[in-house]
Amino acid sequence: MSDMKISQKQIESVLALSANKRYEYFVKVVADWNEVWGLYQDGWALAATDDGIPIFPVWPAKEYARLCAEKEWSEYVPEAIPLESFIVELLPKLKADSVLVGVFYTPNDKGITPLLDEFVDNINSELENY
């Protein structure tokens, strides 16, 4: 697994993007680095929609996940998921369990919850560029 170092300046500029722009950034970065990040502590961190549907939050890099390891997630640590495992194993399981994916939460903003099929298509389209 790579341990990419992202500068504080880059983190701040990416966090300032709209949720849609962060989603686009997420797709590009995970296709480039071949990994997705979640928060883990005896199980993956989950969020929920206002009406209680579970959401599996994911980030494009450790640094962004770490920023969200606060409040109820303060005991959680960033954990990498190989992109192939994420697409082939985890997403179908989430879909079967009616869990949404929350792409790129920030400490102040919820992420995008794309339709899973569309999400996979977006990542696969980006992977074709490599």
C-alpha positions in Angstrom: 0.0 0.0 0.0 1.2 3.4 -0.8 1.6 6.0 1.9 1.0 9.1 -0.1 1.8 12.3 1.6 -0.7 15.1 0.7 0.3 18.6 1.6 -1.8 20.6 4.0 -2.3 23.2 1.3 -3.7 20.5 -1.1 -5.9 19.1 1.7 -7.4 22.5 2.4 -8.0 23.2 -1.3 -9.7 19.8 -1.8 -11.8 20.2 1.4 -13.0 23.6 0.0 -14.5 21.9 -3.1 -18.2 21.2 -3.4 -19.4 17.7 -2.7 -19.8 17.1 -6.4 -16.2 18.2 -7.1 -14.9 16.1 -4.2 -16.7 13.1 -5.8 -14.9 13.7 -9.1 -11.6 14.1 -7.3 -12.3 10.9 -5.4 -12.9 8.9 -8.6 -9.7 10.2 -10.2 -7.5 9.6 -7.1 -8.8 6.0 -6.3 -8.4 5.0 -10.0 -4.8 6.4 -9.9 -3.8 4.9 -6.5 -5.9 1.7 -6.7 -7.2 2.0 -3.2 -10.1 3.5 -1.2 -9.9 4.4 2.5 -12.4 3.8 5.3 -12.3 4.2 9.0 -11.9 1.0 11.0 -12.1 0.0 14.6 -13.5 -3.6 15.3 -15.6 -3.0 12.2 -16.0 -0.2 9.6 -17.3 3.2 10.6 -20.9 3.8 9.3 -23.0 6.9 9.0 -26.7 7.1 8.2 -29.1 9.2 6.2 -31.6 11.3 8.0 -34.1 8.5 7.7 -31.7 5.9 9.1 -30.3 4.2 6.0 -26.8 3.1 6.7 -23.9 4.7 4.8 -20.4 3.3 4.4 -18.2 6.4 4.2 -15.1 6.3 2.0 -12.2 8.7 1.2 -9.6 8.9 -1.5 -6.6 9.0 0.9 -5.7 8.4 4.5 -5.3 12.1 5.3 -8.9 12.8 4.5 -10.2 9.8 6.4 -8.1 10.8 9.4 -9.7 14.3 9.5 -13.1 12.6 10.0 -11.9 10.3 12.8 -13.6 12.5 15.4 -16.7 12.5 17.6 -18.3 9.1 17.3 -15.4 8.0 15.1 -12.6 9.2 17.4 -11.4 5.7 18.1 -11.3 4.7 14.4 -8.2 4.7 12.3 -7.9 5.0 8.5 -7.7 1.7 6.7 -6.9 1.1 3.1 -9.1 -1.1 0.9 -7.6 -2.3 -2.4 -9.8 -0.9 -5.2 -10.4 -4.3 -6.8 -11.6 -5.8 -3.5 -13.8 -2.7 -2.9 -15.5 -3.0 -6.3 -15.7 -6.8 -6.6 -16.3 -7.8 -3.0 -17.4 -4.9 -0.8 -19.8 -3.0 -3.1 -21.9 -6.0 -4.0 -22.2 -6.8 -0.2 -23.2 -3.2 0.6 -25.7 -3.3 -2.2 -27.2 -6.6 -0.9 -27.4 -5.2 2.6 -29.0 -1.9 1.3 -26.0 0.2 2.5 -25.2 3.3 0.6 -21.7 4.6 0.0 -20.9 8.0 1.2 -18.1 9.4 -0.9 -15.7 11.9 0.7 -17.2 13.2 3.9 -15.4 16.1 5.4 -15.5 17.3 9.1 -18.1 19.9 8.0 -19.9 18.3 5.1 -21.6 15.0 4.2 -20.4 13.2 1.1 -22.2 12.2 -2.1 -24.2 9.0 -1.9 -24.2 7.8 -5.6 -26.2 4.9 -6.9 -23.8 2.0 -6.6 -23.9 0.9 -10.3 -23.3 4.5 -11.4 -20.4 4.8 -8.9 -18.8 1.6 -10.2 -19.2 2.9 -13.8 -17.6 6.2 -12.9 -14.6 4.4 -11.4 -14.3 1.9 -14.2 -14.5 4.7 -16.8 -11.7 6.5 -15.0 -9.6 3.3 -14.8 -9.8 3.0 -18.6 -7.8 6.2 -18.7 -4.8 4.4 -17.1 
